[in-house]
Amino acid sequence: MSDTADVIAAIRAELAKVNDPEIHRPITELGMVESIDVAGSHATVKILLTVQGCPMRDTLTRDVREAALRVSGIDDATVDFGVMTDEQRRDLQTSLRGSAGPEPVIPFNLPTNRTKVFAVASGKGGVGKSSVTVNLAAALQQKGLSVGVADADIYGHSIPRMMGADTPPTQVEDMIMPPTAHGMKVISIGMFTPGNTAVVWRGPMLHRALQQFLADVYWGELDVLLLDLPPGTGDIAISVAQLLPNAELVLVTTPQQAAAEVAERAGAIVSQTHQKIAGVIENMSWMRLPGGDVMEPFGKGGAQQVSKALTRDIGAEVPVLGQVPLDTGIREAGDAGTPFILDHPTAEATEALTSIADQLATKKVSLAGKQLGLSPTG
């Protein structure tokens, strides 16, 4: 191709295949390509970042350069960067979310939204709820689904550590771009606090933080959103019921009777919130000893106890989704920032978690709390 205009058009066509690493939409569609210049066999592409110091700058440099070099006649390419103006950022926000209303809209409540929302809850701490959340998210992502994880445990946030999500979010106007870890979008209050600072907030602040996670974060087109809830039936559990009435609860317990009894109370909240319980997961069910024998360090029957009691009390079936064995590798993987199932595809815990993810993935999207857009006819 010798005509400069044709070469520029070809480069733009290749850039249309480059997605922004945070928004996951073509950079040409987002108005990020300011200019393309060609001098002989050298191309210079200027990209507009949403904010100065964008953490994905290196990724964009690589992807844009590779795209330009795919064009016949281009042997070298330079990527320059600028920053969007306030007006350009507002235009970007409008193109992604539509015109801003008086209150941010939670997209998961819109009648056209088909994201499955699961709130992973427990009656008490220490049952491995966050580990289960992280590994279920990874199992769903491995099935080819687009997955998001919201760390709603404001006081005891641990999701960033367990998922290795160490990239800070990017803010575009009043919209937050969540970082991606292992192919999943992640948000947590831990990404906004320095070091290991404690969060000391009362109920209204907790509610507002959760509302921002749901409305101000640009999640894009998700198939599944998992919320890691704090243990118990406090402010966050109530806020989830108010902000996400269509979210289904996934209860995590251990086999121990004391844990099961508290899990029953956590599940009984649906009699007041009118939510649905997707099922119960029994974590740390048993442990495989080096000789092959099975030991049950926390007893047995906890999940069945919760399932039976809640089925009776709320008048709807609450199934046992699965039993996850105790494996020290799950703890080690969480500390290392990689979901256990990704590096241990044949482990018994992986098989259990994958089976649970299969069940959640096939559940129909709940229409509870959604406006169907129906009107009576005369």
Contacts in CASP RR format, 6 or more apart in sequence:
PFRMAT RR
TARGET T0000
AUTHOR 0000-0000-0000
METHOD contacts of the structure
MODEL  1
MSDTADVIAAIRAELAKVNDPEIHRPITELGMVESIDVAGSHATVKILLT
VQGCPMRDTLTRDVREAALRVSGIDDATVDFGVMTDEQRRDLQTSLRGSA
GPEPVIPFNLPTNRTKVFAVASGKGGVGKSSVTVNLAAALQQKGLSVGVA
DADIYGHSIPRMMGADTPPTQVEDMIMPPTAHGMKVISIGMFTPGNTAVV
WRGPMLHRALQQFLADVYWGELDVLLLDLPPGTGDIAISVAQLLPNAELV
LVTTPQQAAAEVAERAGAIVSQTHQKIAGVIENMSWMRLPGGDVMEPFGK
GGAQQVSKALTRDIGAEVPVLGQVPLDTGIREAGDAGTPFILDHPTAEAT
EALTSIADQLATKKVSLAGKQLGLSPTG
1 7 0 8 1.000
1 10 0 8 1.000
1 71 0 8 1.000
1 72 0 8 1.000
1 73 0 8 1.000
4 38 0 8 1.000
7 38 0 8 1.000
7 43 0 8 1.000
7 71 0 8 1.000
7 73 0 8 1.000
7 74 0 8 1.000
8 36 0 8 1.000
8 37 0 8 1.000
8 38 0 8 1.000
10 71 0 8 1.000
10 72 0 8 1.000
11 36 0 8 1.000
11 38 0 8 1.000
11 43 0 8 1.000
11 45 0 8 1.000
11 67 0 8 1.000
11 68 0 8 1.000
11 71 0 8 1.000
11 74 0 8 1.000
12 28 0 8 1.000
12 33 0 8 1.000
12 36 0 8 1.000
14 67 0 8 1.000
14 68 0 8 1.000
14 70 0 8 1.000
14 71 0 8 1.000
15 26 0 8 1.000
15 27 0 8 1.000
15 28 0 8 1.000
15 33 0 8 1.000
15 36 0 8 1.000
15 45 0 8 1.000
15 64 0 8 1.000
15 67 0 8 1.000
15 68 0 8 1.000
16 26 0 8 1.000
16 28 0 8 1.000
16 29 0 8 1.000
17 26 0 8 1.000
17 67 0 8 1.000
18 26 0 8 1.000
18 27 0 8 1.000
18 28 0 8 1.000
18 60 0 8 1.000
18 63 0 8 1.000
18 64 0 8 1.000
18 67 0 8 1.000
19 25 0 8 1.000
19 26 0 8 1.000
19 27 0 8 1.000
20 26 0 8 1.000
20 27 0 8 1.000
20 30 0 8 1.000
20 32 0 8 1.000
20 56 0 8 1.000
20 60 0 8 1.000
21 56 0 8 1.000
21 59 0 8 1.000
21 60 0 8 1.000
21 63 0 8 1.000
21 180 0 8 1.000
22 50 0 8 1.000
22 56 0 8 1.000
22 170 0 8 1.000
22 177 0 8 1.000
22 178 0 8 1.000
22 179 0 8 1.000
22 180 0 8 1.000
23 30 0 8 1.000
23 96 0 8 1.000
23 177 0 8 1.000
23 218 0 8 1.000
23 220 0 8 1.000
24 220 0 8 1.000
25 96 0 8 1.000
27 33 0 8 1.000
27 47 0 8 1.000
27 60 0 8 1.000
27 64 0 8 1.000
30 92 0 8 1.000
30 95 0 8 1.000
31 48 0 8 1.000
31 88 0 8 1.000
31 92 0 8 1.000
32 47 0 8 1.000
32 48 0 8 1.000
32 49 0 8 1.000
32 50 0 8 1.000
32 84 0 8 1.000
33 45 0 8 1.000
33 46 0 8 1.000
33 47 0 8 1.000
33 48 0 8 1.000
34 46 0 8 1.000
34 47 0 8 1.000
34 48 0 8 1.000
34 82 0 8 1.000
35 44 0 8 1.000
35 45 0 8 1.000
35 46 0 8 1.000
36 43 0 8 1.000
36 44 0 8 1.000
36 45 0 8 1.000
36 46 0 8 1.000
37 43 0 8 1.000
37 44 0 8 1.000
37 45 0 8 1.000
38 44 0 8 1.000
38 74 0 8 1.000
41 73 0 8 1.000
41 74 0 8 1.000
41 75 0 8 1.000
41 76 0 8 1.000
42 74 0 8 1.000
42 75 0 8 1.000
42 76 0 8 1.000
42 77 0 8 1.000
42 78 0 8 1.000
43 68 0 8 1.000
43 71 0 8 1.000
43 74 0 8 1.000
43 76 0 8 1.000
43 77 0 8 1.000
43 78 0 8 1.000
44 77 0 8 1.000
44 78 0 8 1.000
44 79 0 8 1.000
44 80 0 8 1.000
45 64 0 8 1.000
45 65 0 8 1.000
45 68 0 8 1.000
45 77 0 8 1.000
45 78 0 8 1.000
45 79 0 8 1.000
45 80 0 8 1.000
46 79 0 8 1.000
46 80 0 8 1.000
46 81 0 8 1.000
46 82 0 8 1.000
47 60 0 8 1.000
47 64 0 8 1.000
47 79 0 8 1.000
47 80 0 8 1.000
47 81 0 8 1.000
47 82 0 8 1.000
48 81 0 8 1.000
48 82 0 8 1.000
48 83 0 8 1.000
48 84 0 8 1.000
48 88 0 8 1.000
49 57 0 8 1.000
49 60 0 8 1.000
49 81 0 8 1.000
49 82 0 8 1.000
49 83 0 8 1.000
49 84 0 8 1.000
50 83 0 8 1.000
50 84 0 8 1.000
50 89 0 8 1.000
50 92 0 8 1.000
50 170 0 8 1.000
50 172 0 8 1.000
50 177 0 8 1.000
51 83 0 8 1.000
51 84 0 8 1.000
51 170 0 8 1.000
51 171 0 8 1.000
51 172 0 8 1.000
52 83 0 8 1.000
54 60 0 8 1.000
54 170 0 8 1.000
55 167 0 8 1.000
55 168 0 8 1.000
55 170 0 8 1.000
55 179 0 8 1.000
56 170 0 8 1.000
57 81 0 8 1.000
60 79 0 8 1.000
60 81 0 8 1.000
61 79 0 8 1.000
64 77 0 8 1.000
64 79 0 8 1.000
65 77 0 8 1.000
65 78 0 8 1.000
65 79 0 8 1.000
68 74 0 8 1.000
68 77 0 8 1.000
69 75 0 8 1.000
69 76 0 8 1.000
69 77 0 8 1.000
84 92 0 8 1.000
86 173 0 8 1.000
89 172 0 8 1.000
89 173 0 8 1.000
90 173 0 8 1.000
92 172 0 8 1.000
92 173 0 8 1.000
93 100 0 8 1.000
93 172 0 8 1.000
93 173 0 8 1.000
93 174 0 8 1.000
93 175 0 8 1.000
94 100 0 8 1.000
96 175 0 8 1.000
96 218 0 8 1.000
96 220 0 8 1.000
97 105 0 8 1.000
97 175 0 8 1.000
97 218 0 8 1.000
100 174 0 8 1.000
103 215 0 8 1.000
104 174 0 8 1.000
104 211 0 8 1.000
104 212 0 8 1.000
104 215 0 8 1.000
104 216 0 8 1.000
105 215 0 8 1.000
106 211 0 8 1.000
106 214 0 8 1.000
106 215 0 8 1.000
106 243 0 8 1.000
106 244 0 8 1.000
107 113 0 8 1.000
107 115 0 8 1.000
107 215 0 8 1.000
107 219 0 8 1.000
107 220 0 8 1.000
108 115 0 8 1.000
108 117 0 8 1.000
108 214 0 8 1.000
108 225 0 8 1.000
108 244 0 8 1.000
108 246 0 8 1.000
108 247 0 8 1.000
109 244 0 8 1.000
109 245 0 8 1.000
109 246 0 8 1.000
109 369 0 8 1.000
109 370 0 8 1.000
110 370 0 8 1.000
111 370 0 8 1.000
111 371 0 8 1.000
111 372 0 8 1.000
111 373 0 8 1.000
114 223 0 8 1.000
114 365 0 8 1.000
115 219 0 8 1.000
115 222 0 8 1.000
115 223 0 8 1.000
115 224 0 8 1.000
115 225 0 8 1.000
115 365 0 8 1.000
116 223 0 8 1.000
116 224 0 8 1.000
116 225 0 8 1.000
116 248 0 8 1.000
116 360 0 8 1.000
116 361 0 8 1.000
116 363 0 8 1.000
116 365 0 8 1.000
117 224 0 8 1.000
117 225 0 8 1.000
117 227 0 8 1.000
117 244 0 8 1.000
117 246 0 8 1.000
117 247 0 8 1.000
117 248 0 8 1.000
118 224 0 8 1.000
118 225 0 8 1.000
118 226 0 8 1.000
118 227 0 8 1.000
118 247 0 8 1.000
118 248 0 8 1.000
118 249 0 8 1.000
118 250 0 8 1.000
118 278 0 8 1.000
118 360 0 8 1.000
119 152 0 8 1.000
119 227 0 8 1.000
119 229 0 8 1.000
119 237 0 8 1.000
119 240 0 8 1.000
119 244 0 8 1.000
119 247 0 8 1.000
119 248 0 8 1.000
119 249 0 8 1.000
119 250 0 8 1.000
120 129 0 8 1.000
120 132 0 8 1.000
120 133 0 8 1.000
120 136 0 8 1.000
120 226 0 8 1.000
120 227 0 8 1.000
120 228 0 8 1.000
120 229 0 8 1.000
120 250 0 8 1.000
120 252 0 8 1.000
121 129 0 8 1.000
121 229 0 8 1.000
121 231 0 8 1.000
121 232 0 8 1.000
121 237 0 8 1.000
121 249 0 8 1.000
121 250 0 8 1.000
121 251 0 8 1.000
121 252 0 8 1.000
121 266 0 8 1.000
121 267 0 8 1.000
122 128 0 8 1.000
122 129 0 8 1.000
122 229 0 8 1.000
122 231 0 8 1.000
122 232 0 8 1.000
122 251 0 8 1.000
122 252 0 8 1.000
122 253 0 8 1.000
122 262 0 8 1.000
122 263 0 8 1.000
122 266 0 8 1.000
123 231 0 8 1.000
123 232 0 8 1.000
123 233 0 8 1.000
123 251 0 8 1.000
123 253 0 8 1.000
123 259 0 8 1.000
123 262 0 8 1.000
123 263 0 8 1.000
123 265 0 8 1.000
123 266 0 8 1.000
124 231 0 8 1.000
124 232 0 8 1.000
124 258 0 8 1.000
124 259 0 8 1.000
124 262 0 8 1.000
124 263 0 8 1.000
125 231 0 8 1.000
126 231 0 8 1.000
127 231 0 8 1.000
127 252 0 8 1.000
127 253 0 8 1.000
127 254 0 8 1.000
127 259 0 8 1.000
127 263 0 8 1.000
127 283 0 8 1.000
127 284 0 8 1.000
128 252 0 8 1.000
128 283 0 8 1.000
128 284 0 8 1.000
129 228 0 8 1.000
129 229 0 8 1.000
129 231 0 8 1.000
129 252 0 8 1.000
129 283 0 8 1.000
130 153 0 8 1.000
130 158 0 8 1.000
130 159 0 8 1.000
130 162 0 8 1.000
130 228 0 8 1.000
131 162 0 8 1.000
131 283 0 8 1.000
131 330 0 8 1.000
131 331 0 8 1.000
131 334 0 8 1.000
131 340 0 8 1.000
132 252 0 8 1.000
132 281 0 8 1.000
132 283 0 8 1.000
132 324 0 8 1.000
132 353 0 8 1.000
133 149 0 8 1.000
133 159 0 8 1.000
133 226 0 8 1.000
133 228 0 8 1.000
134 149 0 8 1.000
134 159 0 8 1.000
134 162 0 8 1.000
134 163 0 8 1.000
134 334 0 8 1.000
134 339 0 8 1.000
135 330 0 8 1.000
135 339 0 8 1.000
135 340 0 8 1.000
135 341 0 8 1.000
135 349 0 8 1.000
135 350 0 8 1.000
135 353 0 8 1.000
136 226 0 8 1.000
136 250 0 8 1.000
136 353 0 8 1.000
136 356 0 8 1.000
136 357 0 8 1.000
136 360 0 8 1.000
137 147 0 8 1.000
137 148 0 8 1.000
137 149 0 8 1.000
137 163 0 8 1.000
137 184 0 8 1.000
137 224 0 8 1.000
137 226 0 8 1.000
137 339 0 8 1.000
138 182 0 8 1.000
138 184 0 8 1.000
138 339 0 8 1.000
138 341 0 8 1.000
138 342 0 8 1.000
139 341 0 8 1.000
139 350 0 8 1.000
139 353 0 8 1.000
139 354 0 8 1.000
139 356 0 8 1.000
139 357 0 8 1.000
140 147 0 8 1.000
140 223 0 8 1.000
140 224 0 8 1.000
140 226 0 8 1.000
140 357 0 8 1.000
140 360 0 8 1.000
140 361 0 8 1.000
141 147 0 8 1.000
141 182 0 8 1.000
141 183 0 8 1.000
141 184 0 8 1.000
142 341 0 8 1.000
142 342 0 8 1.000
142 354 0 8 1.000
143 357 0 8 1.000
143 358 0 8 1.000
143 361 0 8 1.000
145 223 0 8 1.000
145 224 0 8 1.000
145 361 0 8 1.000
146 220 0 8 1.000
146 221 0 8 1.000
146 222 0 8 1.000
146 223 0 8 1.000
146 224 0 8 1.000
147 183 0 8 1.000
147 184 0 8 1.000
147 185 0 8 1.000
147 222 0 8 1.000
147 223 0 8 1.000
147 224 0 8 1.000
147 225 0 8 1.000
147 226 0 8 1.000
148 178 0 8 1.000
148 184 0 8 1.000
148 185 0 8 1.000
148 186 0 8 1.000
148 219 0 8 1.000
148 222 0 8 1.000
148 224 0 8 1.000
148 225 0 8 1.000
148 226 0 8 1.000
149 159 0 8 1.000
149 163 0 8 1.000
149 184 0 8 1.000
149 185 0 8 1.000
149 186 0 8 1.000
149 187 0 8 1.000
149 225 0 8 1.000
149 226 0 8 1.000
149 227 0 8 1.000
149 228 0 8 1.000
150 187 0 8 1.000
150 188 0 8 1.000
150 210 0 8 1.000
150 213 0 8 1.000
150 214 0 8 1.000
150 217 0 8 1.000
150 225 0 8 1.000
150 226 0 8 1.000
150 227 0 8 1.000
150 228 0 8 1.000
151 157 0 8 1.000
151 158 0 8 1.000
151 159 0 8 1.000
151 160 0 8 1.000
151 186 0 8 1.000
151 187 0 8 1.000
151 188 0 8 1.000
151 189 0 8 1.000
151 190 0 8 1.000
151 228 0 8 1.000
152 210 0 8 1.000
152 213 0 8 1.000
152 227 0 8 1.000
152 228 0 8 1.000
152 229 0 8 1.000
152 230 0 8 1.000
152 236 0 8 1.000
152 240 0 8 1.000
153 159 0 8 1.000
153 228 0 8 1.000
153 229 0 8 1.000
153 230 0 8 1.000
153 236 0 8 1.000
154 189 0 8 1.000
154 199 0 8 1.000
154 201 0 8 1.000
154 206 0 8 1.000
154 209 0 8 1.000
154 210 0 8 1.000
154 230 0 8 1.000
154 236 0 8 1.000
155 198 0 8 1.000
155 199 0 8 1.000
155 230 0 8 1.000
156 199 0 8 1.000
156 230 0 8 1.000
157 188 0 8 1.000
157 189 0 8 1.000
157 190 0 8 1.000
157 199 0 8 1.000
158 228 0 8 1.000
159 165 0 8 1.000
159 186 0 8 1.000
159 188 0 8 1.000
159 228 0 8 1.000
160 166 0 8 1.000
160 186 0 8 1.000
160 188 0 8 1.000
160 190 0 8 1.000
160 191 0 8 1.000
161 334 0 8 1.000
161 335 0 8 1.000
161 337 0 8 1.000
162 334 0 8 1.000
162 337 0 8 1.000
162 339 0 8 1.000
163 181 0 8 1.000
163 182 0 8 1.000
163 184 0 8 1.000
163 186 0 8 1.000
163 337 0 8 1.000
163 339 0 8 1.000
164 181 0 8 1.000
164 182 0 8 1.000
164 337 0 8 1.000
164 338 0 8 1.000
165 179 0 8 1.000
165 181 0 8 1.000
165 186 0 8 1.000
165 188 0 8 1.000
165 191 0 8 1.000
167 179 0 8 1.000
167 180 0 8 1.000
167 181 0 8 1.000
168 179 0 8 1.000
168 191 0 8 1.000
169 176 0 8 1.000
169 177 0 8 1.000
169 178 0 8 1.000
169 179 0 8 1.000
169 187 0 8 1.000
169 191 0 8 1.000
169 192 0 8 1.000
169 217 0 8 1.000
170 176 0 8 1.000
170 177 0 8 1.000
171 177 0 8 1.000
172 218 0 8 1.000
174 216 0 8 1.000
175 216 0 8 1.000
175 217 0 8 1.000
175 218 0 8 1.000
176 187 0 8 1.000
176 212 0 8 1.000
176 216 0 8 1.000
176 217 0 8 1.000
176 218 0 8 1.000
177 217 0 8 1.000
177 218 0 8 1.000
178 185 0 8 1.000
178 186 0 8 1.000
178 187 0 8 1.000
178 217 0 8 1.000
178 218 0 8 1.000
178 219 0 8 1.000
179 185 0 8 1.000
179 186 0 8 1.000
179 191 0 8 1.000
180 186 0 8 1.000
182 338 0 8 1.000
182 339 0 8 1.000
182 342 0 8 1.000
185 219 0 8 1.000
185 220 0 8 1.000
185 222 0 8 1.000
187 213 0 8 1.000
187 217 0 8 1.000
189 199 0 8 1.000
189 209 0 8 1.000
193 199 0 8 1.000
201 209 0 8 1.000
203 235 0 8 1.000
206 235 0 8 1.000
206 236 0 8 1.000
206 239 0 8 1.000
207 235 0 8 1.000
207 239 0 8 1.000
207 242 0 8 1.000
207 243 0 8 1.000
210 236 0 8 1.000
210 239 0 8 1.000
210 240 0 8 1.000
210 243 0 8 1.000
211 239 0 8 1.000
211 243 0 8 1.000
214 243 0 8 1.000
214 244 0 8 1.000
219 225 0 8 1.000
224 360 0 8 1.000
224 361 0 8 1.000
227 240 0 8 1.000
227 244 0 8 1.000
227 247 0 8 1.000
229 236 0 8 1.000
229 237 0 8 1.000
229 240 0 8 1.000
230 236 0 8 1.000
230 237 0 8 1.000
231 266 0 8 1.000
232 262 0 8 1.000
232 265 0 8 1.000
232 266 0 8 1.000
233 265 0 8 1.000
233 266 0 8 1.000
233 267 0 8 1.000
233 269 0 8 1.000
237 266 0 8 1.000
237 269 0 8 1.000
238 273 0 8 1.000
240 247 0 8 1.000
241 247 0 8 1.000
241 269 0 8 1.000
241 273 0 8 1.000
241 274 0 8 1.000
241 275 0 8 1.000
245 273 0 8 1.000
245 274 0 8 1.000
245 275 0 8 1.000
245 368 0 8 1.000
245 369 0 8 1.000
246 365 0 8 1.000
246 366 0 8 1.000
246 367 0 8 1.000
246 368 0 8 1.000
246 369 0 8 1.000
246 370 0 8 1.000
247 275 0 8 1.000
247 366 0 8 1.000
248 275 0 8 1.000
248 276 0 8 1.000
248 277 0 8 1.000
248 278 0 8 1.000
248 363 0 8 1.000
248 366 0 8 1.000
249 267 0 8 1.000
249 270 0 8 1.000
249 275 0 8 1.000
249 276 0 8 1.000
249 277 0 8 1.000
249 278 0 8 1.000
249 279 0 8 1.000
250 277 0 8 1.000
250 278 0 8 1.000
250 279 0 8 1.000
250 280 0 8 1.000
250 281 0 8 1.000
250 321 0 8 1.000
250 360 0 8 1.000
251 263 0 8 1.000
251 266 0 8 1.000
251 267 0 8 1.000
251 277 0 8 1.000
251 279 0 8 1.000
251 280 0 8 1.000
251 281 0 8 1.000
251 306 0 8 1.000
252 263 0 8 1.000
252 280 0 8 1.000
252 281 0 8 1.000
252 283 0 8 1.000
253 259 0 8 1.000
253 260 0 8 1.000
253 262 0 8 1.000
253 263 0 8 1.000
253 280 0 8 1.000
253 281 0 8 1.000
253 282 0 8 1.000
253 283 0 8 1.000
253 302 0 8 1.000
253 303 0 8 1.000
253 306 0 8 1.000
254 260 0 8 1.000
254 282 0 8 1.000
254 283 0 8 1.000
254 284 0 8 1.000
254 285 0 8 1.000
254 298 0 8 1.000
254 302 0 8 1.000
255 282 0 8 1.000
255 284 0 8 1.000
255 285 0 8 1.000
255 296 0 8 1.000
255 298 0 8 1.000
255 299 0 8 1.000
255 300 0 8 1.000
255 301 0 8 1.000
255 302 0 8 1.000
255 303 0 8 1.000
256 298 0 8 1.000
256 299 0 8 1.000
256 302 0 8 1.000
257 302 0 8 1.000
257 305 0 8 1.000
259 298 0 8 1.000
259 302 0 8 1.000
260 301 0 8 1.000
260 302 0 8 1.000
260 303 0 8 1.000
260 305 0 8 1.000
260 306 0 8 1.000
261 305 0 8 1.000
263 280 0 8 1.000
263 306 0 8 1.000
264 305 0 8 1.000
264 306 0 8 1.000
264 309 0 8 1.000
264 310 0 8 1.000
264 313 0 8 1.000
267 277 0 8 1.000
267 306 0 8 1.000
267 310 0 8 1.000
268 310 0 8 1.000
268 313 0 8 1.000
268 314 0 8 1.000
269 275 0 8 1.000
270 276 0 8 1.000
270 277 0 8 1.000
270 314 0 8 1.000
271 313 0 8 1.000
271 314 0 8 1.000
274 368 0 8 1.000
275 368 0 8 1.000
276 316 0 8 1.000
276 366 0 8 1.000
276 368 0 8 1.000
277 310 0 8 1.000
277 314 0 8 1.000
277 316 0 8 1.000
277 318 0 8 1.000
278 321 0 8 1.000
278 360 0 8 1.000
278 363 0 8 1.000
279 307 0 8 1.000
279 318 0 8 1.000
279 319 0 8 1.000
279 320 0 8 1.000
279 321 0 8 1.000
280 303 0 8 1.000
280 306 0 8 1.000
280 307 0 8 1.000
280 310 0 8 1.000
280 318 0 8 1.000
280 319 0 8 1.000
280 320 0 8 1.000
280 321 0 8 1.000
280 322 0 8 1.000
281 303 0 8 1.000
281 320 0 8 1.000
281 321 0 8 1.000
281 322 0 8 1.000
281 323 0 8 1.000
281 324 0 8 1.000
281 356 0 8 1.000
282 301 0 8 1.000
282 302 0 8 1.000
282 303 0 8 1.000
282 320 0 8 1.000
282 322 0 8 1.000
282 323 0 8 1.000
282 324 0 8 1.000
283 324 0 8 1.000
284 297 0 8 1.000
284 298 0 8 1.000
284 324 0 8 1.000
284 325 0 8 1.000
284 326 0 8 1.000
285 296 0 8 1.000
285 298 0 8 1.000
285 300 0 8 1.000
285 303 0 8 1.000
285 323 0 8 1.000
285 324 0 8 1.000
285 325 0 8 1.000
285 326 0 8 1.000
286 294 0 8 1.000
286 295 0 8 1.000
286 296 0 8 1.000
286 297 0 8 1.000
286 300 0 8 1.000
286 323 0 8 1.000
286 325 0 8 1.000
286 326 0 8 1.000
287 294 0 8 1.000
287 295 0 8 1.000
287 296 0 8 1.000
287 297 0 8 1.000
287 325 0 8 1.000
287 326 0 8 1.000
287 327 0 8 1.000
288 294 0 8 1.000
288 325 0 8 1.000
288 327 0 8 1.000
288 348 0 8 1.000
289 295 0 8 1.000
297 326 0 8 1.000
303 320 0 8 1.000
303 322 0 8 1.000
303 323 0 8 1.000
304 320 0 8 1.000
306 318 0 8 1.000
307 318 0 8 1.000
307 319 0 8 1.000
307 320 0 8 1.000
310 318 0 8 1.000
311 317 0 8 1.000
311 318 0 8 1.000
321 356 0 8 1.000
321 359 0 8 1.000
321 360 0 8 1.000
322 352 0 8 1.000
322 355 0 8 1.000
322 356 0 8 1.000
323 352 0 8 1.000
324 349 0 8 1.000
324 352 0 8 1.000
324 353 0 8 1.000
324 356 0 8 1.000
325 348 0 8 1.000
325 349 0 8 1.000
325 352 0 8 1.000
327 340 0 8 1.000
327 347 0 8 1.000
327 348 0 8 1.000
327 349 0 8 1.000
329 340 0 8 1.000
329 344 0 8 1.000
330 340 0 8 1.000
330 349 0 8 1.000
333 339 0 8 1.000
333 340 0 8 1.000
333 343 0 8 1.000
333 344 0 8 1.000
334 340 0 8 1.000
340 347 0 8 1.000
340 349 0 8 1.000
340 350 0 8 1.000
341 347 0 8 1.000
341 349 0 8 1.000
341 350 0 8 1.000
341 353 0 8 1.000
341 354 0 8 1.000
344 350 0 8 1.000
END
